[in-house]
């Protein structure tokens, strides 16, 4: 993910909510024991990003949110 796109997403979703602390990658890197810059890590290692990231114009969801997506479709 490019920095500009990450900046746009973090206008809606807090940066803290984008990192997948339950992912294998997070655990394999021992990040639960480290202090780190979330933005820097997400930009350098996309496997740390919680997915899917779904955008609808200025709206964004992170993770599996089918009820929200249905509302988006219904309201369009």
C-alpha positions as CSV (number, residue, x, y, z in Angstrom):
1,X,0.0,0.0,0.0
2,X,1.3,3.4,-0.9
3,X,1.7,6.1,1.8
4,X,-1.0,8.3,0.2
5,X,-3.5,5.5,0.2
6,X,-2.7,4.7,3.8
7,X,-3.1,8.4,4.7
8,X,-6.6,8.4,3.1
9,X,-7.6,5.3,4.9
10,X,-6.4,6.6,8.3
11,X,-8.7,9.5,7.9
12,X,-11.5,7.0,8.6
13,X,-9.9,4.1,10.4
14,X,-7.3,4.6,13.2
15,X,-3.8,3.4,12.3
16,X,-3.9,1.1,15.3
17,X,-6.9,-0.7,13.9
18,X,-5.1,-1.5,10.6
19,X,-2.3,-3.7,12.0
20,X,-3.3,-7.4,12.4
21,X,-1.9,-8.3,15.8
22,X,-3.3,-11.8,15.4
23,X,-1.5,-12.6,12.1
24,X,1.2,-15.2,11.8
25,X,3.5,-12.5,10.4
26,X,3.1,-10.3,13.4
27,X,3.9,-13.2,15.7
28,X,6.7,-14.6,13.6
29,X,8.4,-11.2,13.7
30,X,8.0,-11.1,17.5
31,X,6.3,-7.8,17.3
32,X,4.2,-8.4,20.4
33,X,7.4,-7.8,22.3
34,X,8.6,-4.7,20.4
35,X,7.9,-1.0,20.3
36,X,7.4,0.0,16.7
37,X,6.0,2.7,14.4
38,X,2.8,1.2,13.0
39,X,2.8,3.3,9.8
40,X,6.4,2.5,9.0
41,X,5.8,-1.2,9.5
42,X,2.6,-1.3,7.4
43,X,4.3,0.5,4.6
44,X,7.3,-1.8,4.6
45,X,5.5,-5.1,5.3
46,X,1.9,-5.4,3.8
47,X,1.4,-8.8,5.4
48,X,0.9,-7.0,8.7
49,X,-2.2,-5.2,7.3
50,X,-5.6,-6.4,8.5
51,X,-7.6,-7.4,5.4
52,X,-9.7,-6.9,3.5
53,X,-9.5,-3.2,3.3
54,X,-12.6,-2.1,1.3
55,X,-13.2,1.4,0.1
56,X,-16.4,3.0,-1.1
57,X,-15.5,6.6,-2.0
58,X,-14.6,8.1,1.4
59,X,-15.9,5.2,3.4
60,X,-13.6,2.4,4.5
61,X,-13.9,-0.9,6.3
62,X,-11.2,-3.2,7.6
63,X,-11.8,-6.8,8.1
64,X,-14.8,-8.9,7.0
65,X,-17.8,-6.5,7.2
66,X,-20.5,-7.9,4.9
67,X,-23.4,-6.0,6.7
68,X,-21.7,-2.7,6.1
69,X,-21.0,-3.5,2.4
70,X,-24.7,-4.5,1.9
71,X,-25.7,-1.1,3.3
72,X,-23.3,0.6,0.9
73,X,-24.9,-1.2,-2.0
74,X,-28.4,-0.5,-0.8
75,X,-27.7,3.2,-0.5
76,X,-26.1,3.6,-3.9
